[in-house]
Amino acid sequence: MTLRHRPLILSLRESVPPQVSPMVNSVTLFYNETCSTCLQARDRLADLLAAADIPFHIKEVSNNVNNRDYLILSSGQVGSPVVLVDKREVVGLDRARLKRLIGIDVGQDHPSHW
């Protein structure tokens, strides 16, 4: 008895792995209490990350010297908003970079449109 091997043919849909969200341990937003863009980003990210069950931390930098120092040491930035996704910084709420790192589309490029 001989076995014949048939060639394995996959459709395009079967050969492409499904889109998998990256695994994110935590997201930290550094913000300034007097910055309306920062406050909008804080609220929008809190809602989106809570829905995705991703831990979200906020650090106010204008009144807290320790948070400001941590922002400078971790990202090299002195302005806000800055988002750290597992220690990878996103300066100025870059929509494409956030989507790539978190796996969630945060909406418009500028948070005032959120």
C-alpha positions as CSV (number, residue, x, y, z in Angstrom):
1,M,0.0,0.0,0.0
2,T,1.5,3.4,-1.0
3,L,0.5,6.6,0.5
4,R,0.2,9.6,-1.8
5,H,1.0,13.0,-0.3
6,R,-1.2,15.7,-1.5
7,P,0.3,19.2,-1.6
8,L,-1.0,21.4,1.2
9,I,-2.7,24.4,-0.2
10,L,-3.8,27.1,2.1
11,S,-6.0,30.0,1.2
12,L,-4.7,33.5,1.8
13,R,-7.0,33.8,4.8
14,E,-5.6,30.7,6.4
15,S,-2.0,31.5,5.8
16,V,-2.2,34.9,7.5
17,P,-2.2,34.8,11.3
18,P,-5.0,36.6,13.0
19,Q,-4.4,40.1,14.4
20,V,-3.4,39.7,18.0
21,S,-3.2,42.6,20.4
22,P,0.1,43.0,22.1
23,M,0.4,42.0,25.7
24,V,0.5,45.2,27.8
25,N,1.4,45.1,31.5
26,S,0.7,48.7,32.3
27,V,0.2,52.1,30.8
28,T,1.2,55.3,32.6
29,L,0.2,58.8,31.6
30,F,2.2,61.8,32.7
31,Y,0.0,64.9,32.6
32,N,-0.2,68.5,33.7
33,E,-3.3,69.5,35.7
34,T,-3.5,72.8,33.8
35,C,-3.3,71.2,30.4
36,S,-6.8,70.7,28.9
37,T,-5.3,68.3,26.3
38,C,-3.7,66.2,29.1
39,L,-7.0,66.1,31.0
40,Q,-8.9,64.9,27.9
41,A,-6.3,62.3,27.3
42,R,-6.4,61.1,30.9
43,D,-10.2,60.6,30.8
44,R,-10.2,59.0,27.3
45,L,-7.3,56.6,28.0
46,A,-8.9,55.7,31.4
47,D,-12.1,54.6,29.7
48,L,-10.4,52.7,26.8
49,L,-7.9,50.9,29.0
50,A,-10.5,50.0,31.6
51,A,-12.6,48.4,28.9
52,A,-9.6,46.4,27.7
53,D,-8.6,45.5,31.3
54,I,-5.2,47.1,31.0
55,P,-3.8,48.6,34.2
56,F,-3.6,52.4,33.9
57,H,-1.7,54.8,36.1
58,I,-1.7,58.6,36.1
59,K,1.1,60.8,37.3
60,E,0.6,64.6,37.7
61,V,3.8,66.4,37.0
62,S,3.2,70.1,37.6
63,N,2.8,69.8,41.4
64,N,4.7,66.6,42.1
65,V,8.5,66.8,41.9
66,N,8.9,63.0,42.2
67,N,6.6,62.4,39.2
68,R,8.3,65.1,37.2
69,D,11.7,63.6,37.9
70,Y,10.5,60.1,37.0
71,L,9.1,61.5,33.7
72,I,12.4,63.1,32.8
73,L,14.4,60.0,33.8
74,S,12.2,57.4,32.1
75,S,11.5,59.3,28.8
76,G,13.9,62.2,28.6
77,Q,10.9,64.5,28.2
78,V,10.1,67.6,30.3
79,G,6.7,68.4,28.8
80,S,3.4,66.5,29.0
81,P,1.4,64.6,28.0
82,V,3.7,61.5,27.7
83,V,2.4,57.9,27.8
84,L,4.6,55.0,28.9
85,V,3.5,51.7,27.6
86,D,5.6,49.1,29.5
87,K,8.4,51.7,29.7
88,R,8.2,52.7,26.0
89,E,7.4,56.3,25.7
90,V,4.8,57.9,23.4
91,V,5.3,61.7,23.3
92,G,2.4,63.9,22.4
93,L,-0.2,61.1,22.2
94,D,0.9,59.7,18.8
95,R,-2.2,57.7,17.7
96,A,-0.3,55.3,15.4
97,R,2.3,54.5,18.0
98,L,-0.3,54.0,20.7
99,K,-2.3,51.7,18.5
100,R,0.9,49.7,17.7
101,L,1.9,49.4,21.4
102,I,-1.4,48.9,23.1
103,G,-3.5,47.3,20.3
104,I,-6.3,49.9,20.8
105,D,-7.2,52.7,18.5
106,V,-7.5,55.7,20.8
107,G,-9.5,57.8,18.3
108,Q,-8.4,61.0,16.6
109,D,-4.8,62.0,16.4
110,H,-5.3,65.0,18.7
111,P,-7.1,64.3,22.0
112,S,-9.3,67.4,21.7
113,H,-11.2,65.5,19.1
114,W,-11.8,62.5,21.4
